[in-house]
């Protein structure tokens, strides 16, 4: 019965996504919903995009084993990312009226920086989307009682999400996200009431977690622990900022004010509701300690689904798995769309400059199909946990794209030469530490790469400029002038001057 409820819900949500596809007429509709989304939908799509498999399965499993200290990256880092985007990045980026985050790098620095950052962003999505596909396989396997294998569930899930994402783009993502946010909130609160009643209420669960030390947040005071803690925090807090899915929500808003406060409110809601699955999973230690002991080291991601299947009535099961599927689908659809649009706009389009808008829309859809197949294969063969897939996804953008974005927006002297040196130093140091730093280096690879990226930007921008640089492009972009792309930074990058 549970399986057929899940199938019915799945088909209805796909139909809604396809219905939203009727609003897609050009690439702007497909990529940023024509910049027509109201405040409620921007907030919902920010929240629902990030409330995915890791929020319902990965974070609770990590919390059970490591406490709050273990989930500093997500939800603490990830929710702060969304709030920081709203406060410091949404307004200036919205005024630029761009299609992708890669367009910013091109207009601010030039073609080579656009290409490198775009490739880094696309690669980073493998882990994020892979986590959602892996979770879909897990859910289908669980609700079918093992009749649908995890492998088959991955392909079924990714295939059906592809259908409405392929045709509906950002419009389909936004409409389904809005509905799925409602289901997530209702479902999580519903199952929270069921579980807390079995555990004796909220207070006993919180008291038990407190006495067990699970609310311990700060690390030990030794340098290695502090550095590792800070590195985990900034990986998602800063590494997630130069991402197309975040940028799309900013650009899809109807107004600049909606872009700003939709991000802030969506990030705040995400932080609050991320604690609900953690509460549910910890309740299992009181309700069924034997089950927790059996799964905690072997398959901790299954603790919460197992609790719901064995201890909750059918209605609560339907609500929980409906909310879980909503969370995964909203996250997966957005993160399939984002890298596909970015790759098409910033890699394919410059290589095929005579494409019409209709042809570009075709290629956006074709790349979405190809990326879905690739990321599903990655999920099938990856051995990492859902939480680790997500946490590791943003290291490449942290070391390669974050500094050029921040300095490009807020430092007038940031130049093409500085951006190139920044990316080279950040990625080279990151790869070097990963390759030669051993299993547990004192300074984590992503933190060393970020520091090198900052130094590279400063040195490269302050030294005499050997490469073309338009000092006025920063001001034109910040004012949102459409003429910004006419500067030397766009047309002349790559030519050597003063040789």
C-alpha angles and dihedrals in degrees: 000000000000091000093054092047088054092048092050092050090047093053093046093052091048089052091051090051091051090049089055088053089074087076093061111100104145143010093276090057091047097046104035106008090253089291089279105120117128124223095266093054095045090051091046095048092047090051098040095045092059098036093082141128094310092053094054102031111011103045095046091049091051092045091054092054102035108016124222089324089068096053099052090116094052129050095004098046098034096049091048088052091060092046092049090049090054095047102041112014110029099072100047093042093047091053090056091064095216130165098218139011087247089065089064092055091049095049094042100040112003145254100310094052089047091053097047096045092045092054090048091050094048092048091050090060093064092079095041097049091036089060091054093048091048090051092050090056090050093050095049090048092050100044092045091053091241095309090115111052120226090247093052090045090056093054094043092049097046092044096053094044088050091057098066096030090053093055103026103039115180093348091059091044093050097047094046091044090055092053093040093052088058091050092046093053095044094042096048094047091046095052089041089061092048095049097043091053090055092047093051096258138307096289097061091051093049091045092050092049091048093051091047090056094244092134092061103122109168120072128236114288097248115112096244094054093046093049092047092048093050092046092053091049097051095042093077098020094058104013091059094055098078092055129123096225091057091043092049091058090052093048095044093061120109093229140015091249091054090050091054102043096034088061093046095048094042091052092047092050090049092054093050097046095043087074093060095072089044089055091047094050094046090050086066089069088065099035100043112005092166091059091048091050090050096050105029095091102024104043112350092168088071096058096089097043090046091051092052094046095049103034108027129077121247095263091054090047091053091049093048098047090041089056092044093051090046090053094048096043095049091049095044096048093050094046093048091052099045101061092038093055091044094050092047096046098041105030109024100034096056088048091052103035096170095064116129119224090256092052091047090053089053091052092048088057093044092051090048088057093048094046091050091055093046095047092047089054089049091052092048094055100034117105096192122111120253091252093049093047090057096040093051095044096080102048092091094053091043092058098033110032112019100074095047089051096050095042092043090058101037109024118065094197094057105120142185089258090051092049093050093049090045094053094043094049094043096049095039094052092044092052091043094054092045091051100042108017097088126230097309115016121190091242112039116236096246093052093048089048092050092051090049090049092055092047091048092053093049095046096041094049098042097047119083108288113247093175131061113283131173107205093196098056091086093059094045092051094047090053089050095240112171088214092068093098091061092073126106090257088069103035105032108036115134098035115119117231132186090018 
